[in-house]
Amino acid sequence: MSHDTIVVGGGVIGMAIARALAPERSVLLLERDRPGRQASWAAAGMLCPQSEAEEDGDLFRFGLDSLSMYPGFVSELRDETGVDVEYRADGVLALASGRDEMDDLRRRAAWQRRIGLDAKLLDGDAVARLEPRLTLQAEGGLFFPGDHQVRPRRLLDALERSCMLRGVDVASDAAAAEVLSAAGAVRGVRVGATEIHGPSVIVAAGAWASSLEGLVPRVETRPRKGQILSLRMPGPDIRRVVRWRHLYLVPRNDDRLIVGGTDEDVGFDRNLTAAGVGGLLDGARRMASAVGAFPIVETWTGLRPMLPDGLPAIGEAGLDGLYYALGHYRNGILLAPGTVEIVRAALEGDPAPAYAEAFRPMRLAESVSADRV
Ligand SMILES: Cc1cc2nc3c(=O)[nH]c(=O)nc-3n(C[C@H](O)[C@H](O)[C@H](O)COP(=O)(O)OP(=O)(O)OC[C@H]3O[C@@H](n4cnc5c(N)ncnc54)[C@H](O)[C@@H]3O)c2cc1C
């Protein structure tokens, strides 16, 4: 068996890359489970560089750039697969319940406006006009018209169909155990006792990347558990994404309201907990008391793939033909189209955007040797 490119991991990142490279290249996508059932499936789908960022920087610039690619990305997917991924550009409202939180929103509005972005400070009355069913006594809020959302499970469905249509060879229940190499160059991948040959391998294995043998540099992923749930919202009580502290409410186009999310450092534990789910529901009811009467539809968890410095690793790794696309932590849905472009540039030897330097996989080797000194 031989392919031009082998992608390890069928989450949003692996599938977005695989479809982008096909059909010009023969691509094999290896997925340990079924495609699109891990972190990407668990995500809320906020495309929120502005409401997520504390400061300007490479990750922020990357998020803005990737978001700017979304309209083209989703319309191409719709034309190709017929799947509407419910891309919504109706903005995100961040709430402040006290003076300190409002000061924080003011700081954020100030630096974002300085670089030409739209961020509207609102007083309590303006918040109530925008979202009349909120019951949190808000000091005020900050509205980000530029932050958007998408429905991740539909996005994954569209990506998988697109992979099929473009002739990607998608292998489910196929866990890569090792990246094979000789004389500093990739030879392929081992799955169980089977060797699959190919001159380039792209590792997009999310929180599990660290268990893959043969990686240069080694990868240390730190899974971050997110507990999250959905409610049935009988009417349009919440109109757009609303965030308060670590909580968010995300209304879908049908009657679903997503309430998320915890961010826990508990290894590979995937349990739902009383504190996790209880905290989400209490917070949601403080934001909008009507939520207390909404039926619970589903509860679930996912493992966000985080690297020690919190940044993704995207691009050429330490063997000829080895590339990483992993560690997207809280923003992998947002960063998927931008990641495709960085990987494509690396494969074709084209220049990448300046911010991509911060995501060089080889920095992982430098931090390991620095730790040892
Ligand atoms: C509760 C929650 C809410 C979130 N909300 C948002 C949000 O609103 N917006 C946003 O942008 N991001 C959000 N995220 C983050 C986002 O989900 C992740 O950053 C993104 O899904 C990472 O994508 P991935 O493809 O790297 O990982 P995954 O989706 O986990 O995919 C990795 C895949 O690799 C496979 N795999 C692993 N090892 C192997 C192997 N050895 N061989 C073959 N296959 C392998 C796995 O089975 C898996 O399918 C959220 C995450 C969580 C948990």
Ligand as a Chemical Component Dictionary entry (heavy atoms), coordinates in Angstrom:
data_LIG
# 
_chem_comp.id                   LIG 
_chem_comp.type                 NON-POLYMER 
_chem_comp.pdbx_formal_charge   0 
_chem_comp.three_letter_code    LIG 
# 
loop_
_chem_comp_atom.comp_id 
_chem_comp_atom.atom_id 
_chem_comp_atom.alt_atom_id 
_chem_comp_atom.type_symbol 
_chem_comp_atom.charge 
_chem_comp_atom.model_Cartn_x 
_chem_comp_atom.model_Cartn_y 
_chem_comp_atom.model_Cartn_z 
_chem_comp_atom.pdbx_ordinal 
LIG C1  C1  C 0 -16.455 21.195 25.055 1  
LIG C2  C2  C 0 -15.640 21.774 23.922 2  
LIG C3  C3  C 0 -16.051 22.946 23.300 3  
LIG C4  C4  C 0 -15.281 23.488 22.265 4  
LIG N1  N1  N 0 -15.754 24.612 21.626 5  
LIG C5  C5  C 0 -15.051 25.131 20.593 6  
LIG C6  C6  C 0 -15.544 26.248 19.881 7  
LIG O1  O1  O 0 -16.607 26.776 20.207 8  
LIG N2  N2  N 0 -14.804 26.748 18.849 9  
LIG C7  C7  C 0 -13.617 26.175 18.464 10 
LIG O2  O2  O 0 -13.000 26.669 17.531 11 
LIG N3  N3  N 0 -13.134 25.097 19.115 12 
LIG C8  C8  C 0 -13.816 24.563 20.167 13 
LIG N4  N4  N 0 -13.332 23.481 20.846 14 
LIG C9  C9  C 0 -11.991 22.992 20.511 15 
LIG C10 C10 C 0 -12.018 22.112 19.290 16 
LIG O3  O3  O 0 -13.014 21.144 19.435 17 
LIG C11 C11 C 0 -10.655 21.452 19.093 18 
LIG O4  O4  O 0 -9.620  22.417 19.093 19 
LIG C12 C12 C 0 -10.613 20.715 17.740 20 
LIG O5  O5  O 0 -11.718 19.857 17.646 21 
LIG C13 C13 C 0 -9.329  19.939 17.563 22 
LIG O6  O6  O 0 -9.450  19.217 16.359 23 
LIG P1  P1  P 0 -8.532  17.971 16.055 24 
LIG O7  O7  O 0 -8.932  17.473 14.718 25 
LIG O8  O8  O 0 -7.118  18.331 16.303 26 
LIG O9  O9  O 0 -8.903  16.927 17.229 27 
LIG P2  P2  P 0 -9.985  15.762 17.293 28 
LIG O10 O10 O 0 -11.316 16.220 16.828 29 
LIG O11 O11 O 0 -9.901  15.175 18.656 30 
LIG O12 O12 O 0 -9.451  14.747 16.209 31 
LIG C14 C14 C 0 -8.293  13.969 16.397 32 
LIG C15 C15 C 0 -8.603  12.620 15.777 33 
LIG O13 O13 O 0 -7.426  11.828 15.731 34 
LIG C16 C16 C 0 -7.793  10.489 15.979 35 
LIG N5  N5  N 0 -6.590  9.782  16.408 36 
LIG C17 C17 C 0 -5.886  9.950  17.536 37 
LIG N6  N6  N 0 -4.811  9.148  17.558 38 
LIG C18 C18 C 0 -4.830  8.457  16.390 39 
LIG C19 C19 C 0 -3.984  7.459  15.828 40 
LIG N7  N7  N 0 -2.894  7.024  16.483 41 
LIG N8  N8  N 0 -4.309  6.936  14.606 42 
LIG C20 C20 C 0 -5.416  7.353  13.948 43 
LIG N9  N9  N 0 -6.257  8.304  14.448 44 
LIG C21 C21 C 0 -5.961  8.849  15.647 45 
LIG C22 C22 C 0 -8.851  10.608 17.072 46 
LIG O14 O14 O 0 -9.651  9.439  17.166 47 
LIG C23 C23 C 0 -9.631  11.828 16.594 48 
LIG O15 O15 O 0 -10.716 11.484 15.754 49 
LIG C24 C24 C 0 -14.089 22.873 21.853 50 
LIG C25 C25 C 0 -13.692 21.681 22.450 51 
LIG C26 C26 C 0 -14.455 21.125 23.472 52 
LIG C27 C27 C 0 -14.041 19.820 24.089 53 
# 
loop_
_chem_comp_bond.comp_id 
_chem_comp_bond.atom_id_1 
_chem_comp_bond.atom_id_2 
_chem_comp_bond.value_order 
_chem_comp_bond.pdbx_ordinal 
LIG C1  C2  SING 1  
LIG C2  C3  SING 2  
LIG C2  C26 DOUB 3  
LIG C3  C4  DOUB 4  
LIG C4  N1  SING 5  
LIG C4  C24 SING 6  
LIG N1  C5  DOUB 7  
LIG C5  C6  SING 8  
LIG C5  C8  SING 9  
LIG C6  O1  DOUB 10 
LIG C6  N2  SING 11 
LIG N2  C7  SING 12 
LIG C7  O2  DOUB 13 
LIG C7  N3  SING 14 
LIG N3  C8  DOUB 15 
LIG C8  N4  SING 16 
LIG N4  C9  SING 17 
LIG N4  C24 SING 18 
LIG C9  C10 SING 19 
LIG C10 O3  SING 20 
LIG C10 C11 SING 21 
LIG C11 O4  SING 22 
LIG C11 C12 SING 23 
LIG C12 O5  SING 24 
LIG C12 C13 SING 25 
LIG C13 O6  SING 26 
LIG O6  P1  SING 27 
LIG P1  O7  DOUB 28 
LIG P1  O8  SING 29 
LIG P1  O9  SING 30 
LIG O9  P2  SING 31 
LIG P2  O10 DOUB 32 
LIG P2  O11 SING 33 
LIG P2  O12 SING 34 
LIG O12 C14 SING 35 
LIG C14 C15 SING 36 
LIG C15 O13 SING 37 
LIG C15 C23 SING 38 
LIG O13 C16 SING 39 
LIG C16 N5  SING 40 
LIG C16 C22 SING 41 
LIG N5  C17 SING 42 
LIG N5  C21 SING 43 
LIG C17 N6  DOUB 44 
LIG N6  C18 SING 45 
LIG C18 C19 SING 46 
LIG C18 C21 DOUB 47 
LIG C19 N7  SING 48 
LIG C19 N8  DOUB 49 
LIG N8  C20 SING 50 
LIG C20 N9  DOUB 51 
LIG N9  C21 SING 52 
LIG C22 O14 SING 53 
LIG C22 C23 SING 54 
LIG C23 O15 SING 55 
LIG C24 C25 DOUB 56 
LIG C25 C26 SING 57 
LIG C26 C27 SING 58 
# 
